[in-house]
Each structure stands twice: as C-alpha cells, then as structure tokens.
C-alpha cells in the first residue's frame, strides 16, 4: 500500500474526549471514528489490525479442534425466556420488537441460541465432545460507555461453547480453552494472566478471567508476582491429553491471582510479602464451566451409553477481539505513538522516501516495496511529498515495528537505514540485507 493512496486521517492534536492512551492514539492514528456513544466505525488501519487479531483467534481455536460457525446478532426473546435470563439479564440487554410485535434482542451473548442449535441436531453421546464457536458483533447497553473500544456498547467477540457428556470431560474443555488462550495472547505480544473471577450473568462456579496489567485497567487485581514470570512459549500440547492440559492450568493458576470481586485477603496474606502485588488490569477474555444450567432449563439432552437421556455439561469461553486492540496499545506505546507487536501489526514495515521525486530514491523505494511484497509481506510506502519530520511522525504514531528510510545520501554509500520502532535503534544496511532481516523477523509469524 502507498500512503498517498491510503485513507489514513491522522490527527495532530489529542482529542479532548479521549481519557486513556488507547482511545487517544486510535483516534489520532485514524483507526476509528465514533458513530454514537460507545459505537465506532473501524477505519482502514484499525480494521486491518482487527482482522489480524481475529485471524489469530481463529487459528488457535481451530488448532485445538474447535469448529467455527456464525450465529445472528438479533435473537428471539423466546429462547431467553425459556432459560430464565430474559428478565434477569438487566438493562444492558437491548430489547426490540419487530413489526410483527415479536420480542427480540440484540445478543449480548449466545448460550441460549447455541443450546437450541445443539438440542435440535445432537441426540447421542457418540457425537460428543463438541465445541462450536463464532466471532460476532455483540451489543451491551453500557450505562456509561467510555475509554473508546475498551468499554464500548458494540464490540466484536469470540464466544465458544462446549458440550460434553460428563463434568470431567467439560472441565477438560475448560482446561483446553485455557491452553489455547495462553497461546493466543502471547502471539499478540501480550501477557494475559488467568485470574479467579466472578461469573456474573453467565453463571457457573468455575471461571477465570484473563487480564492484561495496565495502569488504565478498570479492575483492581491482586496477585503473586511469580505469575508474571510464566510464559507458555512454543510448547506443543496435545489438546486431547487431559493430564497435559490440566498441568498447564495448574501451572498458571496455582499462584494467587484474583480480581477485586473474588479477592480473599486471608489467602492473599499467605503469599510472601515481597511477592504481593496490587495493580490494575484489563479483561480480555473469560472462560466458564456452568454444568447443566442451560441444558436442564432448555432440555438439551443426549442418550448416554446406558440408553438413558442425560443433560449435557456445558461451558462458554469468550475473547474480546475488539477490546484486545485497545489492550495491546495500552500495553505497548510510548510518547510518540503506538508500538505494534509483529504478530498484529497492520503493515510489516514502513518505507520512508526522504526525497520523493528523486529518481534514484524513488527507484530504490519501489525495489524495496516490490521485494517485500514478493516475500508475502505487506509494506506501507510513504510516497507523499513532504518533509522527513512529518513522515517520521506518522510512522511513529501508527506504530509499525520496522521502518526502512531511503535517502540520496545513504544510497550513495549503497545503504538504507533500518529502524526498530520498539528500541529506536537503527543500522545501515544494503537494501537487500534490510529485506532479508525483515523476512527473518517475520518467518513463522506471517
């Protein structure tokens, strides 16, 4: 993509309505535009990152055998009345009546709908286990939407639902989801800590939230500092191996880590004082096991091995896809702008032409652009007329991890400048070596 042809409405000044870093930088970098309170249009740069995050979520869900589908945003109220949640959910649910005077709602979640799909098509234990998921827009009518995409009313979410014959199998699905989520967040450059949480309107006794530590987080969290030393890394876990998945859950949840809603001061006091930490956290996902809560209420049963009808054990598992974008910025930025991790960057590298119109500089930039494209990478070429300061400021603001700067002086010496956005370090390299280095960085990521 050439910046002269791209739609990137950057702002020089900080928007007055933006209270936190991610909201401010997303507006300044031309990633979103508010449509109404808590509802945003996703402009090209923001949409590009959103799709990157969505694709990582899909890959990690399918890696562990979960099956993608798509359910509608508008749901019949009848299913929610059947489960008992229609009146209990509260004013966050947007209730609607269609022209036939039927009660409808804009779905905040999909437990009822997926249970109805399951009971309509699955009747035997031989079809279990089964986990279905989708990535879909949700709506929750927050009384005070704020902080941009971090607490909006309309948001993109991955929600998955497991159906199992026994509690043991359903708890394995819970553990398997925890494993897949750890991989998902680390691929995005985040450390998301699983913390014991409150189930809220979803229900169930077993639940963990995944929180990214950030000063602007809306949740107060209490944790043992040892947990921040844990990484999932590149380990391969067989998703069907109950013991291996359980071992990962034990590793990442055995140390104290709780939100303010479930904080236990007496338990926390048992953590060595030098390791006790309090901070703020951003919730980016949650997993639940709620047993037969919905299958009992909605008669979702299968024939067991003994021929008797039994309710299935269920759980639900969510990742805030659009919220993740804000969380990544909160965790990775500086005074100049965003610093995208390589796994989610909208463009893999930026090319800055210091003397647009100079034949040699133009030709070198075109060659770099074409070489990166030929390797399957996606560069952004700043081919605009204008000074170096303007171009550097734009690249720093939008946060591409790598920048190649091309100018007549360097070309006389046969080099271009390769700069890391995260460290600010630069090195002079022949153009082909700069391309090779970027290709190596993204090997295994793209």
Buried (B, 14 or more C-beta within 10 A) or exposed (E): BBBEEBEBEBEEEEBEEBEBBBBBBBBBBBBBEBEEEBEBEBBBBBBBBBBBBBEBBBEBBEBBEBEBEEBEBEBBBEBBEBBBBBEEBEEEBBBEEEEEEEBBBBBBBBBBBBBBBBBEEBEEBEEBBBBBBBBBEBBBBBEEBBBBBBBBBBBBBBBBBBBBBBEEBBBBBBBBBBBBBBBBBBBBBBBBBBBBBEBEEBBBEBBBBBBBBBEBBBBBBBBBEBBBEBEBEEEEBEBEBBEBBBBBBEEBBEBBBBBEBBBEEEEBEEBEEEBBBEBBBBBBBBBBBBBBBBBEBBEBBBEBEEEEEBBBBBBBBBBBBBBBBBBBBBBBBEEBBBBBBBBBBBBBBBBBBBBBEBEEBBEBBBBBBEBBEEBEBBBBBBBBEEEEEEBBBBBBBBBBBBBBBBBEEBBEEEBBBBBBBBEEEEEBBEBEBBBBBBBEBBEEEE
